[in-house]
Amino acid sequence: QVQLVESGGGLVQAGGSLRLSCAISGRTFSNYCMGWFRQAPGKEREFVAAINWLSDSKAYADSVKGRFFISKDSAKNTLYLEMNSLKPEDTAVYYCTARRGSAGGTYSRASDYDYWGQGTQVTVSS
């Protein structure tokens, strides 16, 4: 089992920045793909970004490309999401997620992932 715990959410004004963290514990492997998804009220969960733990390959949703940056600290077993130039439409619960056996690639469908954190709220005021 893998446990994922997000932190770093909060309330920020439009144009501001936040950094989300995801602490990873339990049984882990180097060939994981880690991702961030978000879900706004009344909307489906959507892909934000992903990174392959082994290859460092990254992928981003078009809506966040150039503003959000995903990274990892292997020594700390922690995943990050740096969010800049935040917009009110970025308001959502953000989830950290992990997929086993990723063979160097990244994945953008929620159904591709095996483990999920409890989520952290990000609210961007206009």
Buried (B, 14 or more C-beta within 10 A) or exposed (E): EBBBBBBBBEEBEEEBEBEBBBBBEEEBEEBBBBBBBBBBEEEEBBBBBBBBBBBEBBBBBEBBEEBBBBBBEEEEBBBBBBBBEBBEEBBBBBBBBBBBEBEEBBBBEBEBBEBBBEBBEBBBEE
